[in-house]
């Protein structure tokens, strides 16, 4: 079992920055793919960024060049640095830990609100 706790959300003006953190329990963090997803009002949950155990990254087109995902295996933590935020980035952001095809875990989410 993996327990994930997100933090760092909040209210920010357009053009501002936030850094989200997701701390994971357990000893399998370093071998897991970590992802950040978001769900905006009235929208489906979507993948924002993902980082593998080998530090390969993927970004949704909508956040490329603005968001950066990183991980610190010593701290069992994954980060999402969000710059140049726009109102369309407003959503609940969720952290996901994928151990294998059958096992993945979700955090409780953290609200990000970008005002115009």
Buried (B, 14 or more C-beta within 10 A) or exposed (E): EBEBBBBBBEEBEEEBEBEBBBBBBBEBBEEBBBBBBBBBEEEEBEEBBBBBBEEEEBBBEEBEEBBBBBBEEEEBBBBBBBBEBBEEBBBBBBBBBBBEEEEBBBBEBBEBBBEE
